[in-house]
Each structure stands twice: as structure tokens, then as C-alpha cells.
């Protein structure tokens, strides 16, 4: 597995888990300590927007992201 493939797998495993602690651990590992202080709405807006922009993301995870973004008045970028 190449370094890029490994990075993408690690990112996807974290984001697609929809587990805030797992996602935060991934983000902190890659230099984003501010995520620990983000309010839920800001945190999940970033996570779900990122998920919507990952080509090949699981359909059910993307659907959940779209629903959450819509219900929370956020625009959906994909």
C-alpha cells in the first residue's frame, strides 16, 4: 500500500465511522487540535461536507451527510 493509499484509508476509516472521538483523534494526529473545541454544529458541518466530497464514499454515509446538512441549514457541496 502506498503512502497516499494509506492516508486515504486512514481518513476514510475515521470519517466514515461517524464517531466524533475517532475523527478527532485522526484530526489531532494530523495537526488540527482546534477540532477539540469546535461546537457540534461546526464540527459536523465540516465532517459531513468532507464526506460529500469524497469520491466513492459509501452511499448510506453520504445520504446521512446530506440529510444532516439539509436539516441544519447548511449547503451541500458535492
TIBANU-366371 format. One line per 2 residues: number of its first residue (from 1); for each residue x, y, z of C-alpha. Coordinates in nm, 2 decimals. Layout:
# residues N
NUM> X:Y:Z | ... .
//
This chain:
# residues 78
1> 0.00:0.00:0.00 | 0.14:0.34:-0.10 .
3> 0.17:0.63:0.15 | -0.12:0.80:-0.03 .
5> -0.34:0.49:-0.02 | -0.26:0.45:0.35 .
7> -0.35:0.82:0.42 | -0.68:0.79:0.23 .
9> -0.77:0.47:0.41 | -0.70:0.62:0.75 .
11> -0.90:0.93:0.66 | -1.19:0.73:0.53 .
13> -1.20:0.50:0.83 | -1.21:0.79:1.06 .
15> -1.47:1.00:0.87 | -1.70:0.71:0.77 .
17> -1.71:0.58:1.13 | -1.92:0.89:1.22 .
19> -1.76:0.86:1.56 | -1.66:1.20:1.69 .
21> -1.38:1.07:1.91 | -1.22:0.87:1.63 .
23> -1.25:1.16:1.39 | -1.10:1.40:1.65 .
25> -0.81:1.16:1.71 | -0.74:1.14:1.33 .
27> -0.75:1.52:1.30 | -0.53:1.58:1.61 .
29> -0.28:1.33:1.47 | -0.26:1.54:1.15 .
31> -0.22:1.87:1.33 | -0.58:2.00:1.40 .
33> -0.61:2.04:1.77 | -0.87:2.31:1.74 .
35> -1.13:2.05:1.64 | -1.15:1.95:2.01 .
37> -1.30:2.29:2.09 | -1.55:2.31:1.80 .
39> -1.92:2.32:1.88 | -2.11:2.02:1.74 .
41> -2.27:2.21:1.46 | -1.93:2.34:1.33 .
43> -1.76:2.00:1.37 | -2.03:1.80:1.19 .
45> -2.07:2.06:0.92 | -1.70:2.01:0.84 .
47> -1.72:1.63:0.86 | -2.03:1.59:0.65 .
49> -1.92:1.84:0.39 | -1.59:1.65:0.36 .
51> -1.78:1.32:0.33 | -2.00:1.46:0.05 .
53> -1.68:1.55:-0.14 | -1.51:1.21:-0.12 .
55> -1.55:1.02:-0.44 | -1.65:0.66:-0.37 .
57> -1.78:0.73:-0.02 | -2.04:0.47:0.10 .
59> -2.39:0.58:-0.03 | -2.55:0.54:0.31 .
61> -2.29:0.76:0.47 | -2.33:1.03:0.20 .
63> -2.71:1.01:0.24 | -2.68:1.06:0.61 .
65> -2.44:1.36:0.55 | -2.69:1.52:0.30 .
67> -2.98:1.48:0.54 | -2.78:1.63:0.84 .
69> -2.66:1.92:0.63 | -3.01:1.99:0.50 .
71> -3.17:1.96:0.84 | -2.91:2.20:0.98 .
73> -2.95:2.46:0.71 | -2.61:2.40:0.56 .
75> -2.54:2.40:0.19 | -2.44:2.07:0.04 .
77> -2.12:2.07:-0.17 | -2.05:1.77:-0.37 .
//
